[in-house]
Amino acid sequence: MRLKPIRNICFLIIIIFFVTACEKDNMFNMRTFDAPEAIYNFPDDKLWKHRVNTASEAVEAFKSFNGVELDVFYISELNQFQTGHDYPSGINLEDYLDSIANCNTFYYWIDFKNLNAGNVHLSVEKLKQILAKYELFNKVIVENSNPDLLAFFKFTGIYTSLWIKDVSETFITSYAENELYEDLEVILSKYQFNAVSAHYNMVSFMGQYLRKYNCHIWTNGLITESDKQKIKFYASKRNIKVILVDYNDNFMK
């Protein structure tokens, strides 16, 4: 007879835990704040060319794609951005844009490689000058993984995308996803970046926790004819707004 109250208490604890977990799972998708503005929201053609770090590559890519992704470093001593993935290439971003006819008719995803506390203020001001010069304020989105620094761009009216890590193949994936979810709940509530960007492995996570948020993905490794069907499946999802691809032609046009 003494065990019955204990059993009842244990049962009540389990029920409370289950209800709390369900509420937590749905909480992020029930936010009352408005969804952030999407930089790019065409219904079908969501493909942008991945890693386009030279003007000649950009000119070629824009024959088929509406947008490109490029990597940049801010060089403080020169007060300029240079393209380059692993290190600065010496190609000035302004020269890059000068080489593209009607550059303001296209879209640009800028992966800011060396954003730090020491260069954030100067780089924000420099990018603002560039966007004004080339009339690109509604055509460029800046990506970085540091939300507090990325927010400086957000607060000046520049579109921003928060890079999030791929936790899909961690030792305990559910635990890693839960940690990431909790971090994003705080960060996105505070800053409301225009998008969240990640490897395509994170599409499932985005569908569960970010189905009302603008999501951008890259598809490194998907290069075959059969992989195109997988990419089209990602493009069919409403929360996926931009997909970076390594194909030379836009097969969704």
Secondary structure by P-SEA (a helix, b strand, c coil): ccaaaaaaaaaaaaaaaaaaaaaaaaccccccccccccccccccccbbbcccccaaaaaaaaccccbbbbbbbbbccccbbbbbccccccccaaaaaaaccccccbbbbbbccccccccaaaaaaaaaaaaaaacccccbbbbbccaaaaaaaaaaccbbbbbbccccccccaaaaaaaaaaaaaaaaaacccccccccccaaaaaaaccccbbbbbbbcccccccaaaaaaaaaacccccbbbbcccccccc
